[in-house]
Amino acid sequence: MRGPRGEWLGSDAVSRLQVVSGKGGTGKTTVAAALALALAREGRRTLLVEVEGRQGLAQLFGAEALPYEERKIAVAPGGGEVFALAIDAERALLDYLQMFYKLGSAGRALKKLGAIDFATTIAPGLRDVLLTGKACEAVRRKDKAGRFVYDHVIMDAPPTGRITRFLNVNDEVAGLARFGPIHNQAQAVMKVLKSPETAVHLVTLLEEMPVQETADGIAELQEAGLPVGRVVVNMVRPHHVDEDTLRTAADGHRTEVAKALSRAGLGGARRGGLAERLVDPLLEQAAEHASRVELERAQRAVLEGLRVPTYELPLLGTGVDLAGLYALAKDLRKQSVAE
C-alpha cells in the first residue's frame, strides 16, 4: 500500500457503507464486487448495491439479471455471504409513497399511468434521494434481535465526474422541498453519508486522465464534506525488466541488445542474422514499455501527493470471471492486513 496508513478491511470499525466510484473504464464495478467479497469474511453479510441499471453485477457473478430484491449471489471464504440488489428509482419511489403516504394500489396505478417515471425524470434530485436512500435504509436496517441485517453495504456508484452531486442529495433536494417527508428523507440520508459510517473510494488506472479525475473527485468530495476513503489503482501491469535494462531500451543501445541476443543463442550478431533482425522490434517494444513505466511512475507520484491511502490490484490477463473476483478480494485482504 502507498500513501498514508489507516485501517480498512482489517478493522472491526470499518465504515458500514462503502461507496465505490471511478472514471468509466477503470473497473469500478469489478472493484466493488471484489470489495464485497473481501468484507464478507468469517460469517459476515454484505449487500452489493447497483444504482445505474446496467446489470454489471449480474454479469460479473454469472447470474441472471438482478430483480428489485436482495438476492444472495456468492459465498465468501469463512462462510460469509454476499447479497446483491439492483435499485430501480421507480420501484423505490413506490416504496417511498407506500411508506409515507400509504398509497397502496393507488401508487401502482400511478406507475401504470407513467406518473412515477415522469416524476423521477423531471426531478433528478428526487431520483438520487431514492437511490441513495434505499442504500442507507439497508445500512440502518436491523433484525428482530436488534442486530444489523448487513455488516456492510457496498454501492457501485456513478462515475467520479458525478459522484459528489449524486451523494450530496441534500443540496439537490433543496430546490424540491424545504420541509415535509422528502426533505426529512434527504436529511436522514445525508446524516449517514457524512458520518463515519460511510467511506467513498475512487478507482483509477495509472493513466493521466483517470488520475486527474480522481484528484478532482477527491477535492470535490472533501469540499462537500463527504468522507473520502481509499484510492484503488486497478489493472496494474507488471514490470518485466529492471531499471538498467529500461535505461538501455530507452536509450536505444542497439549493439548491446544484439550482443545479448547472440549470447542467448539466437545466432551471431552479424549483419542480417537472426539476432540482428530481432533487435529493432525488441527495442521498439522495450522503448514502449520504458515509456509506460515512466508514465506510471509519474502518476503514482501524483496519487501519493493526494495524501489518501492507496491500494493496487493487478491486471487479470484472462479477464475478470468469478475466480478472478475471489483472487482480487484475497489481494485486498492481504494488503489490508499488511497495513
C-alpha positions as CSV (number, residue, x, y, z in Angstrom):
1,M,0.0,0.0,0.0
2,R,1.2,3.5,-0.8
3,G,0.1,6.7,0.9
4,P,-0.9,7.3,4.5
5,R,-1.6,4.3,6.6
6,G,-5.0,3.6,8.0
7,E,-7.3,0.6,8.9
8,W,-9.6,-0.7,6.3
9,L,-10.7,-4.2,5.8
10,G,-8.8,-5.5,8.8
11,S,-10.7,-3.3,11.3
12,D,-14.0,-4.0,13.0
13,A,-14.6,-0.3,12.9
14,V,-14.6,-0.1,9.1
15,S,-17.3,2.1,7.6
16,R,-20.6,0.2,7.1
17,L,-21.4,2.0,3.8
18,Q,-18.7,1.6,1.2
19,V,-19.3,3.7,-1.9
20,V,-17.2,2.9,-5.0
21,S,-16.8,5.3,-7.8
22,G,-14.3,5.8,-10.7
23,K,-13.9,7.1,-14.2
24,G,-15.6,5.0,-16.8
25,G,-13.4,2.1,-17.9
26,T,-11.4,1.9,-14.7
27,G,-13.3,-1.2,-13.5
28,K,-15.2,0.3,-10.5
29,T,-17.9,-2.4,-10.7
30,T,-15.3,-5.1,-10.5
31,V,-13.6,-3.4,-7.5
32,A,-17.0,-3.0,-5.8
33,A,-17.7,-6.7,-6.2
34,A,-14.2,-7.7,-5.0
35,L,-14.6,-5.4,-2.0
36,A,-18.0,-7.1,-1.1
37,L,-16.3,-10.5,-1.2
38,A,-13.4,-9.2,0.9
39,L,-15.7,-7.8,3.6
40,A,-17.9,-10.8,3.7
41,R,-15.5,-12.8,5.7
42,E,-16.0,-15.2,8.7
43,G,-19.7,-15.3,8.5
44,R,-20.3,-11.6,7.8
45,R,-23.0,-10.5,5.4
46,T,-22.6,-7.8,2.7
47,L,-25.1,-6.2,0.4
48,L,-23.8,-5.1,-3.0
49,V,-25.9,-2.4,-4.5
50,E,-26.2,-1.2,-8.1
51,V,-27.8,2.1,-8.9
52,E,-27.1,2.7,-12.6
53,G,-29.3,0.0,-14.1
54,R,-26.6,-1.6,-16.1
55,Q,-26.8,-5.1,-14.6
56,G,-23.0,-5.1,-14.4
57,L,-23.0,-7.1,-11.1
58,A,-25.1,-9.9,-12.6
59,Q,-22.7,-10.2,-15.5
60,L,-19.6,-10.4,-13.2
61,F,-21.1,-13.1,-11.0
62,G,-22.5,-15.0,-14.0
63,A,-26.1,-14.6,-12.7
64,E,-29.4,-13.7,-14.3
65,A,-30.5,-10.0,-14.3
66,L,-31.0,-8.8,-10.8
67,P,-34.6,-8.1,-9.8
68,Y,-35.6,-5.3,-7.4
69,E,-35.0,-7.6,-4.4
70,E,-32.0,-8.6,-2.3
71,R,-30.6,-11.9,-3.6
72,K,-27.7,-14.0,-2.4
73,I,-25.1,-14.2,-5.3
74,A,-21.9,-15.5,-3.6
75,V,-20.4,-17.1,-0.6
76,A,-17.1,-15.8,0.8
77,P,-14.3,-17.8,2.5
78,G,-15.3,-18.5,6.1
79,G,-19.0,-18.7,5.4
80,G,-19.7,-15.0,4.7
81,E,-22.5,-14.2,2.3
82,V,-22.8,-11.6,-0.5
83,F,-26.2,-10.3,-1.5
84,A,-26.9,-8.0,-4.4
85,L,-29.7,-5.5,-5.2
86,A,-30.3,-3.5,-8.4
87,I,-32.1,-0.4,-7.2
88,D,-34.7,0.9,-9.5
89,A,-35.8,4.5,-9.0
90,E,-39.4,3.9,-9.9
91,R,-39.8,0.9,-7.6
92,A,-38.0,2.9,-4.8
93,L,-40.5,5.8,-5.3
94,L,-43.4,3.4,-5.0
95,D,-41.9,2.1,-1.7
96,Y,-41.4,5.6,-0.6
97,L,-45.0,6.6,-1.4
98,Q,-46.3,3.5,0.4
99,M,-44.1,4.2,3.5
100,F,-45.1,7.8,3.9
101,Y,-48.5,8.1,2.3
102,K,-49.9,4.5,2.4
103,L,-50.9,4.8,-1.3
104,G,-51.0,1.1,-1.9
105,S,-52.8,0.3,-5.2
106,A,-53.0,4.0,-6.0
107,G,-49.3,4.0,-6.2
108,R,-49.3,1.1,-8.7
109,A,-51.9,3.0,-10.7
110,L,-49.6,6.0,-10.9
111,K,-46.9,3.7,-12.3
112,K,-49.2,2.4,-15.0
113,L,-50.1,6.0,-15.9
114,G,-46.4,6.8,-16.2
115,A,-46.5,9.3,-13.4
116,I,-43.7,7.6,-11.5
117,D,-41.3,7.8,-14.4
118,F,-42.4,11.4,-15.1
119,A,-41.6,12.4,-11.5
120,T,-38.1,10.9,-11.4
121,T,-37.3,12.3,-14.9
122,I,-38.2,15.9,-14.3
123,A,-36.7,15.9,-10.8
124,P,-33.3,14.1,-11.0
125,G,-32.6,15.2,-7.4
126,L,-35.5,13.1,-6.3
127,R,-34.1,10.1,-8.2
128,D,-30.8,10.5,-6.3
129,V,-32.6,10.7,-3.0
130,L,-34.4,7.5,-3.8
131,L,-31.3,5.6,-4.9
132,T,-29.1,6.7,-2.0
133,G,-32.0,6.4,0.4
134,K,-32.5,2.8,-0.4
135,A,-28.9,2.0,0.3
136,C,-28.9,4.0,3.5
137,E,-32.0,2.1,4.7
138,A,-30.1,-1.1,4.2
139,V,-27.2,0.3,6.3
140,R,-29.6,1.1,9.2
141,R,-31.9,-2.0,8.9
142,K,-31.9,-4.3,11.9
143,D,-33.5,-7.7,12.6
144,K,-35.9,-8.6,15.4
145,A,-32.9,-9.2,17.8
146,G,-31.6,-5.6,17.2
147,R,-28.6,-6.7,15.1
148,F,-27.8,-5.2,11.7
149,V,-29.1,-7.3,8.9
150,Y,-25.9,-6.5,6.8
151,D,-22.5,-5.9,8.3
152,H,-21.6,-3.8,5.2
153,V,-23.3,-2.3,2.2
154,I,-21.2,-1.6,-0.9
155,M,-22.6,0.7,-3.5
156,D,-21.4,0.5,-7.1
157,A,-22.0,4.3,-7.6
158,P,-22.0,6.6,-10.6
159,P,-18.6,7.7,-12.2
160,T,-16.3,10.2,-10.5
161,G,-17.5,13.1,-12.5
162,R,-21.0,12.8,-11.0
163,I,-20.3,11.2,-7.6
164,T,-20.3,14.3,-5.4
165,R,-23.5,15.7,-6.9
166,F,-25.1,12.2,-6.6
167,L,-24.2,11.8,-2.9
168,N,-24.8,15.5,-1.9
169,V,-28.6,14.9,-2.2
170,N,-29.4,17.5,0.5
171,D,-28.4,20.3,-1.9
172,E,-30.2,18.6,-4.8
173,V,-33.5,18.4,-2.8
174,A,-33.3,21.9,-1.5
175,G,-35.0,23.1,-4.7
176,L,-37.7,20.4,-4.5
177,A,-38.8,20.6,-0.9
178,R,-37.7,22.6,2.1
179,F,-39.8,20.7,4.5
180,G,-42.0,17.6,4.7
181,P,-41.2,13.9,4.1
182,I,-38.9,14.3,1.1
183,H,-36.9,17.0,2.9
184,N,-36.7,14.8,6.0
185,Q,-35.7,11.7,4.0
186,A,-32.9,13.7,2.4
187,Q,-31.7,14.9,5.8
188,A,-31.7,11.3,7.1
189,V,-29.7,10.2,4.0
190,M,-27.1,13.0,4.5
191,K,-26.7,12.1,8.2
192,V,-25.5,8.6,7.1
193,L,-23.4,9.8,4.1
194,K,-21.5,12.4,6.0
195,S,-20.9,10.2,9.0
196,P,-18.0,7.8,9.9
197,E,-20.5,5.1,8.8
198,T,-19.6,6.0,5.1
199,A,-16.4,5.9,3.0
200,V,-16.2,6.9,-0.6
201,H,-13.5,5.1,-2.6
202,L,-12.3,6.1,-6.0
203,V,-11.0,3.6,-8.6
204,T,-8.3,4.7,-11.1
205,L,-5.8,3.5,-13.6
206,L,-2.1,4.6,-13.8
207,E,-3.0,6.9,-16.7
208,E,-3.1,10.7,-16.8
209,M,-6.9,11.3,-17.3
210,P,-8.2,8.8,-14.7
211,V,-5.6,10.1,-12.1
212,Q,-6.5,13.7,-12.8
213,E,-10.2,12.9,-12.5
214,T,-9.5,11.1,-9.2
215,A,-7.7,14.1,-7.9
216,D,-10.6,16.4,-8.9
217,G,-13.1,14.0,-7.4
218,I,-11.3,13.9,-4.1
219,A,-11.2,17.7,-3.9
220,E,-14.9,17.9,-4.7
221,L,-15.8,15.3,-2.1
222,Q,-13.7,17.0,0.6
223,E,-15.2,20.4,-0.2
224,A,-18.7,18.9,0.1
225,G,-17.8,17.4,3.5
226,L,-18.2,13.8,2.2
227,P,-15.8,11.2,3.7
228,V,-13.0,10.1,1.3
229,G,-11.9,6.5,1.8
230,R,-9.2,4.9,-0.4
231,V,-7.9,5.2,-3.9
232,V,-7.8,1.8,-5.6
233,V,-5.4,1.6,-8.5
234,N,-6.8,-1.1,-10.8
235,M,-5.4,-3.2,-13.6
236,V,-1.8,-2.7,-12.6
237,R,0.5,-4.3,-15.1
238,P,3.8,-6.0,-14.0
239,H,7.2,-4.5,-14.9
240,H,9.2,-7.2,-16.7
241,V,12.7,-5.7,-16.7
242,D,15.0,-4.0,-14.2
243,E,16.0,-0.3,-14.2
244,D,19.3,-0.8,-16.0
245,T,17.5,-2.7,-18.8
246,L,14.9,0.0,-19.0
247,R,17.6,2.7,-19.4
248,T,19.3,0.6,-22.1
249,A,16.0,0.2,-24.0
250,A,15.1,3.9,-23.6
251,D,18.5,5.0,-25.0
252,G,18.2,2.5,-27.9
253,H,21.6,0.8,-27.3
254,R,21.3,-1.4,-30.4
255,T,24.7,-3.0,-30.2
256,E,24.3,-4.2,-26.6
257,V,20.9,-5.7,-27.4
258,A,22.3,-7.6,-30.4
259,K,25.2,-9.0,-28.3
260,A,22.8,-10.0,-25.6
261,L,20.7,-11.9,-28.1
262,S,23.7,-13.6,-29.5
263,R,24.8,-14.7,-26.0
264,A,21.3,-16.1,-25.6
265,G,21.9,-18.4,-28.5
266,L,19.8,-16.6,-31.1
267,G,22.6,-16.6,-33.7
268,G,25.5,-14.3,-34.2
269,A,25.3,-10.5,-34.1
270,R,26.5,-10.4,-37.7
271,R,24.5,-8.1,-40.1
272,G,21.4,-9.9,-41.4
273,G,21.5,-12.6,-38.8
274,L,18.5,-13.6,-36.6
275,A,19.8,-11.6,-33.7
276,E,20.2,-8.6,-35.9
277,R,16.7,-8.9,-37.3
278,L,15.2,-9.1,-33.8
279,V,16.9,-6.0,-32.5
280,D,14.6,-3.3,-33.9
281,P,11.3,-5.0,-32.9
282,L,12.6,-5.7,-29.4
283,L,14.0,-2.2,-29.0
284,E,10.6,-0.8,-30.1
285,Q,8.7,-2.9,-27.6
286,A,11.2,-2.2,-24.8
287,A,11.0,1.5,-25.5
288,E,7.2,1.4,-25.3
289,H,7.5,-0.5,-22.0
290,A,10.0,2.0,-20.7
291,S,7.8,4.9,-21.6
292,R,4.8,3.3,-19.9
293,V,6.8,2.7,-16.7
294,E,7.9,6.3,-16.6
295,L,4.3,7.4,-17.1
296,E,3.1,5.1,-14.3
297,R,5.9,6.4,-12.0
298,A,4.7,10.0,-12.7
299,Q,1.1,9.1,-12.0
300,R,2.0,7.3,-8.7
301,A,3.7,10.5,-7.6
302,V,0.5,12.4,-8.3
303,L,-1.5,9.9,-6.3
304,E,0.9,10.0,-3.4
305,G,0.6,13.8,-3.3
306,L,-3.1,13.4,-2.7
307,R,-2.4,12.0,0.8
308,V,-5.1,9.3,0.5
309,P,-4.3,5.6,1.3
310,T,-3.8,3.7,-1.9
311,Y,-4.3,0.0,-2.8
312,E,-3.3,-1.7,-6.0
313,L,-5.0,-4.5,-7.9
314,P,-3.3,-6.4,-10.7
315,L,-4.4,-6.7,-14.3
316,L,-6.0,-10.1,-14.8
317,G,-4.6,-11.4,-18.0
318,T,-7.5,-13.8,-18.7
319,G,-10.2,-11.2,-17.9
320,V,-12.5,-11.0,-14.9
321,D,-14.6,-14.0,-14.0
322,L,-15.8,-15.3,-10.7
323,A,-12.4,-16.9,-9.9
324,G,-10.8,-13.6,-10.7
325,L,-13.1,-11.7,-8.3
326,Y,-12.1,-14.1,-5.5
327,A,-8.5,-13.5,-6.3
328,L,-8.9,-9.7,-6.2
329,A,-10.8,-10.0,-2.9
330,K,-7.9,-12.0,-1.5
331,D,-5.5,-9.4,-2.7
332,L,-7.4,-6.6,-1.0
333,R,-7.5,-8.6,2.3
334,K,-3.8,-9.2,2.0
335,Q,-3.0,-5.6,1.5
336,S,-5.2,-4.6,4.4
337,V,-3.5,-7.0,6.8
338,A,-0.1,-5.6,5.7
339,E,-1.2,-2.0,6.8
